[in-house]
Amino acid sequence: MDFTLDPRHEELRARVRTFVTEHLLPLEADPASFNEFENIRLPLRDEMRAKAREAGLWAPQMPQDRGGLGLSMVGQATFYEETNRCVFGPSVFNCAAPDDGNIWLLETVAREDQKTRWLQPIVAGEVNSSFVITELHPGGGSDPGMIGTRAERHGDVWKIYGHKWFISGAAVAKHFILIARTDDNPDEKRRHLTAFLFHRNQSGWRIVRRIENMGPDEHDGVCELEFDGLEIPDGDRLMEIGDGLKVTQIRLGPARLTHCMRWLGLAKRATEIAQAYVSKREGFGLRLSERESVDLALGEVAHKIQIGRLLVIHAAWKIDQGERARKEVSRAKIHVADTLHKAIDTAIQLNGARGYSKDTMLEWMYRYARCARLVDGASEVHKMVLSRFHAQEGDGYWSWG
């Protein structure tokens, strides 16, 4: 096993770090940089995106002939981690959810004409996108077999009826990828869903509301959507009829892992804020950094972050070998989601009232971190996945191959 970083990946990592330090962290410290939903104002984001593109730090996951950097998954791990040293970073470099997962999916499975129409504008930063799958009970959440939104075929047109909710990015998206039921056979567990593409300006659907949540609203709004006869031409179907579950699996595996890459950067940022404070804060005749209890707390977090990085790199390497890496991604997702919360919670504790206030980004990060154990599969679902693999594979579960 060779953990030597590719020289190009290291060079890009260093450039991202410099860009974040010089251009983004100062904005994060200015309340005027935020919109009413506690994220970067879109005009300011677009201004910073132009700078990132000019610096050659744009769309790391896309091929160079599509305007990206063409990084492998391992390369993306090093790049994404540095972007999220600032909460604005992933969006500025065009590697934030949900666009990140959507452009990966479209590049992987869409026809060339679909890539021209639906993918390239997202890569170019001209539009935002959204992946429309989750539903309220009794619809599909972690279990896509429960999806109730249906697509009815009328010749060369599909009509969509149903209800979706907590759809990330929907408030500002123009391009949508929709998963709907096309087979009502209760015995069909794998071929009952189909994926479709539609544009914001098409009629027959509406945003019911922008859902207020613990926030901040990292994904440009999570929304409740209603479909009442949205018409989608069959030419805007993604892959084949019945391939909706496959589409979902192709998208969510890498998307879960890139979440982890970004979360590691945010966890490291929390420790950076904590370390800076304890090195200067004095009490009872000692700096906080001189107290053993503080050393133990920060040491534990550093330990957990590094374990997370190894899990992520292993899963990324597996994907680069052409594998789905389901076990490896689930392991990383569970651990890194927990580590993100632990790192920020520890940083708040060490900063005391300062950490709980809005004088640092820690309280913003703390509220954001709570969603990590829910999005793209709750931690309990991923533990169930690992349990099933272990039961099926026995000793083979521990194979390095």
C-alpha positions in Angstrom: 0.0 0.0 0.0 1.4 3.3 -1.1 0.0 6.5 0.5 2.2 8.8 -1.5 0.1 11.7 -2.8 0.2 12.3 -6.6 2.3 15.5 -7.1 -0.6 17.1 -9.1 -3.0 16.3 -6.3 -0.7 17.8 -3.7 -0.1 20.9 -5.9 -3.9 21.4 -6.3 -4.5 20.8 -2.6 -2.0 23.5 -1.7 -3.5 26.0 -4.2 -7.0 25.4 -2.8 -5.8 26.0 0.7 -4.2 29.3 -0.3 -7.4 30.4 -2.2 -9.6 29.6 0.8 -7.2 31.5 3.1 -6.9 34.6 0.9 -10.4 34.9 -0.6 -13.0 32.9 1.4 -12.2 33.0 5.1 -12.3 36.8 5.2 -15.8 36.7 3.7 -16.9 34.1 6.2 -16.0 36.6 9.0 -18.3 39.3 7.5 -22.0 39.1 8.3 -22.8 40.9 5.0 -21.6 37.9 3.1 -24.6 35.8 4.3 -28.1 35.7 2.9 -31.2 35.3 5.0 -30.8 31.6 5.0 -27.3 31.8 6.6 -25.3 30.9 3.6 -23.3 32.9 1.1 -25.2 35.4 -1.0 -25.5 34.0 -4.5 -24.1 37.1 -6.3 -21.1 36.9 -4.0 -20.8 33.2 -4.6 -20.8 33.8 -8.4 -18.1 36.4 -8.0 -15.9 34.0 -6.0 -16.7 31.3 -8.6 -15.2 33.4 -11.3 -12.0 33.8 -9.3 -11.9 30.0 -8.6 -12.3 29.3 -12.3 -9.6 31.9 -13.2 -7.3 30.2 -10.7 -7.8 26.8 -12.4 -9.7 25.3 -9.4 -13.0 24.5 -10.9 -15.2 21.4 -11.0 -12.6 18.9 -9.8 -14.8 15.9 -10.5 -15.4 16.5 -14.2 -13.1 15.6 -17.1 -10.9 18.3 -18.5 -12.7 18.3 -21.9 -15.9 19.3 -20.0 -14.2 22.1 -18.2 -13.2 20.3 -15.0 -9.9 19.1 -13.5 -10.4 15.4 -14.2 -9.4 14.2 -10.7 -9.7 10.6 -9.6 -11.7 9.9 -6.4 -8.5 9.8 -4.4 -7.6 13.2 -6.0 -11.0 14.5 -5.1 -10.6 13.4 -1.5 -7.5 15.7 -1.1 -9.2 18.6 -3.0 -12.6 18.5 -1.3 -11.1 18.3 2.2 -9.4 21.6 1.7 -12.4 23.3 0.1 -14.5 22.9 3.3 -12.0 24.6 5.5 -14.4 27.4 4.8 -18.2 26.8 4.9 -18.5 28.6 1.5 -15.8 26.6 -0.2 -17.5 23.6 -1.8 -20.1 25.8 -3.6 -17.4 28.2 -4.8 -15.4 25.4 -6.4 -18.5 23.7 -7.8 -18.1 20.6 -5.7 -21.0 21.0 -3.3 -24.1 18.8 -2.9 -26.4 18.3 -4.6 -24.8 19.5 -7.8 -21.7 17.4 -7.1 -23.6 14.1 -7.1 -25.8 15.1 -10.0 -23.0 16.0 -12.4 -21.2 12.8 -11.5 -24.4 10.8 -12.3 -25.1 12.6 -15.5 -21.5 12.3 -16.7 -21.7 8.6 -16.0 -25.0 7.5 -17.4 -26.6 10.3 -19.6 -26.7 10.2 -23.4 -24.4 12.7 -25.2 -27.4 14.9 -26.1 -28.6 14.8 -22.5 -25.1 15.8 -21.3 -25.2 18.8 -23.6 -28.6 20.0 -22.4 -28.7 18.9 -18.8 -25.1 18.4 -17.6 -23.0 21.1 -19.2 -24.9 24.1 -17.8 -24.4 22.7 -14.2 -20.7 22.1 -14.8 -20.4 25.7 -16.3 -22.0 27.1 -13.1 -24.9 28.5 -15.2 -27.6 26.6 -13.2 -28.1 24.7 -10.0 -29.6 21.3 -9.9 -31.6 19.0 -7.6 -32.1 15.3 -7.0 -35.8 14.6 -6.3 -36.3 11.3 -4.5 -37.3 11.6 -0.8 -40.9 11.5 0.3 -42.9 12.0 3.5 -44.3 8.9 5.2 -45.8 6.6 3.8 -43.5 7.3 0.9 -39.9 6.5 0.3 -37.1 7.7 2.6 -34.2 5.4 3.2 -36.3 2.6 1.5 -36.8 3.5 -2.1 -39.2 0.5 -2.4 -41.8 2.8 -0.7 -41.7 5.6 -3.3 -45.2 6.6 -4.1 -44.8 9.4 -6.7 -45.8 7.8 -10.0 -45.1 8.3 -13.6 -47.9 7.4 -16.1 -47.0 6.9 -19.7 -49.2 8.5 -22.4 -47.5 7.7 -25.7 -44.2 9.5 -25.8 -45.0 11.6 -22.7 -44.9 10.7 -19.0 -47.2 12.5 -16.5 -45.9 12.8 -12.9 -48.2 12.7 -9.9 -47.1 12.7 -6.3 -45.4 14.5 -3.4 -41.7 14.9 -2.5 -40.1 16.6 0.4 -36.8 17.7 1.9 -35.4 18.1 -1.6 -32.0 19.7 -1.4 -31.3 22.7 -3.7 -34.9 22.9 -5.0 -35.3 26.5 -4.1 -32.8 27.7 -6.7 -32.4 24.7 -9.0 -33.3 24.9 -12.7 -32.4 21.3 -13.6 -34.0 18.4 -11.7 -33.5 14.6 -11.7 -36.7 12.9 -10.6 -37.2 9.3 -9.4 -40.8 8.0 -9.8 -42.6 4.7 -9.7 -43.4 3.2 -13.1 -44.3 -0.4 -12.1 -47.0 -1.0 -9.4 -46.2 -4.7 -9.1 -45.7 -5.3 -5.4 -43.5 -8.3 -6.1 -41.1 -6.2 -8.3 -38.3 -4.9 -6.0 -35.7 -3.8 -8.4 -37.3 -2.5 -11.5 -40.2 -0.4 -10.2 -38.6 3.0 -10.5 -37.5 5.2 -13.4 -35.5 8.4 -13.5 -36.5 11.5 -15.5 -35.1 15.0 -16.2 -37.1 18.2 -16.1 -36.6 22.0 -16.0 -37.9 24.4 -13.5 -40.0 26.3 -16.1 -42.1 23.2 -17.0 -45.7 23.3 -15.7 -47.5 20.7 -13.7 -45.5 20.9 -10.5 -44.9 23.5 -7.7 -42.8 24.2 -4.7 -45.2 23.9 -1.8 -42.8 25.5 0.7 -39.2 26.0 1.6 -38.8 23.9 4.7 -37.5 25.6 7.8 -35.0 23.5 9.6 -32.2 23.5 12.1 -30.1 24.9 9.3 -28.1 26.6 8.1 -29.5 26.1 4.6 -26.3 24.7 3.0 -28.0 23.3 0.0 -29.8 26.4 -1.3 -33.0 25.3 0.3 -34.7 22.1 1.2 -38.2 22.1 -0.2 -41.5 20.2 -0.4 -42.7 19.6 -3.9 -46.0 18.6 -5.4 -46.6 17.0 -8.9 -49.9 17.3 -10.6 -49.5 16.1 -14.1 -46.0 17.4 -14.9 -45.4 16.2 -18.5 -41.9 14.9 -19.4 -41.1 13.7 -22.9 -39.8 10.1 -23.1 -36.6 11.6 -24.5 -35.9 13.1 -21.1 -35.9 9.8 -19.4 -32.6 8.9 -17.8 -31.4 5.4 -18.7 -34.1 2.7 -19.3 -37.5 2.2 -17.9 -37.0 0.4 -14.5 -33.5 1.7 -14.0 -34.4 4.2 -11.4 -33.0 2.2 -8.5 -29.8 1.7 -10.5 -29.6 5.4 -11.1 -30.0 6.1 -7.4 -27.3 3.6 -6.5 -24.9 5.0 -9.1 -25.4 8.5 -7.7 -25.5 8.0 -4.0 -22.3 5.9 -3.5 -19.8 8.5 -4.6 -22.0 11.3 -3.3 -21.9 9.8 0.2 -18.1 9.6 0.0 -17.7 13.2 -1.2 -19.9 14.3 1.7 -17.3 12.6 4.0 -14.4 14.4 2.2 -16.0 17.8 2.8 -16.9 16.9 6.4 -13.3 16.0 7.2 -12.3 19.5 6.1 -15.0 21.1 8.3 -13.9 18.9 11.3 -10.3 20.0 10.8 -11.4 23.6 10.7 -13.2 23.1 14.1 -9.9 21.8 15.6 -8.1 24.8 14.0 -10.4 27.2 15.8 -10.1 25.4 19.0 -6.3 25.1 18.9 -5.9 28.8 18.2 -8.0 29.7 21.2 -6.5 27.3 23.8 -3.0 28.4 22.9 -3.7 31.9 24.1 -6.6 31.6 26.6 -5.3 31.7 30.3 -7.0 30.7 33.5 -5.8 29.8 37.0 -2.2 30.5 36.0 -2.1 28.3 32.9 -2.9 28.4 29.3 -5.6 26.0 28.3 -3.2 24.3 26.0 -1.0 23.4 29.0 -3.8 21.4 30.6 -3.8 17.6 30.2 -7.6 17.5 29.8 -7.4 19.8 26.8 -4.6 17.8 25.3 -6.6 14.6 25.7 -9.7 16.2 24.1 -7.9 17.5 21.0 -5.8 14.4 20.7 -9.0 12.2 20.6 -10.5 14.4 17.9 -7.3 14.4 15.8 -7.2 10.6 16.1 -10.8 10.2 14.9 -10.3 12.6 12.0 -7.2 10.6 10.8 -9.2 7.4 11.0 -11.9 9.0 8.9 -9.3 10.1 6.3 -8.0 6.6 6.0 -11.5 5.2 5.6 -12.3 7.8 2.9 -9.1 7.2 1.0 -9.6 3.5 1.0 -13.2 3.8 -0.3 -12.0 6.3 -2.9 -9.2 4.0 -4.0 -11.8 1.1 -4.4 -14.0 3.3 -6.6 -11.0 4.3 -8.7 -10.5 0.5 -9.3 -14.0 0.3 -10.7 -15.7 -1.2 -7.6 -18.9 0.1 -6.0 -17.2 0.0 -2.5 -20.5 -0.3 -0.7 -18.9 -1.5 2.6 -16.1 1.0 2.4 -18.4 3.9 1.7 -20.8 2.9 4.6 -17.9 2.6 7.0 -16.7 6.0 6.1 -20.1 7.6 6.2 -20.8 6.3 9.7 -17.5 7.3 11.2 -17.0 10.7 9.5 -20.5 11.8 10.4 -19.9 11.0 14.0 -16.4 12.6 13.9 -17.7 15.8 12.5 -20.1 16.2 15.4 -17.4 15.2 17.9 -14.9 17.7 16.5 -17.2 20.7 16.6 -18.7 19.8 20.0 -15.2 19.6 21.4 -14.2 22.9 19.8 -17.3 24.6 21.3 -16.5 23.2 24.7 -12.9 24.4 24.6 -14.0 27.9 23.4 -16.6 28.1 26.2 -19.2 30.9 25.7 -17.2 32.2 22.7 -17.9 28.9 20.9 -21.6 29.0 21.7 -21.8 32.6 20.4 -21.7 33.7 16.8 -18.3 35.2 17.3 -16.9 32.1 15.6 -18.4 29.8 12.9 -18.6 26.9 15.5 -22.3 27.3 16.3 -23.1 27.5 12.5 -21.1 24.3 12.0 -22.7 22.6 15.0 -26.2 23.0 13.7 -25.1 22.0 10.2 -23.3 18.9 11.5 -26.4 17.3 12.9 -27.7 16.5 9.4 -24.6 14.4 8.6 -26.0 11.3 10.4 -29.2 11.6 8.4 -28.5 12.6 4.8 -27.7 10.0 2.1 -28.8 7.2 4.4 -29.0 7.4 8.2 -26.2 5.9 10.2 -28.5 3.1 11.3 -29.1 2.1 7.6 -25.4 2.0 6.9 -24.8 -0.2 10.0 -27.5 -2.5 8.7 -25.7 -2.7 5.4 -22.5 -3.6 7.1 -24.2 -6.2 9.2 -25.7 -7.9 6.2 -22.4 -7.9 4.4 -20.8 -9.5 7.4 -23.5 -12.1 7.7 -23.2 -13.0 4.0 -19.4 -13.0 3.7 -18.2 -14.3 7.1 -14.4 -14.2 7.3 -14.3 -12.8 3.7 -15.8 -9.5 5.1 -12.3 -8.7 6.4 -10.5 -9.2 3.0 -8.2 -6.5 1.8 -9.0 -7.4 -1.8 
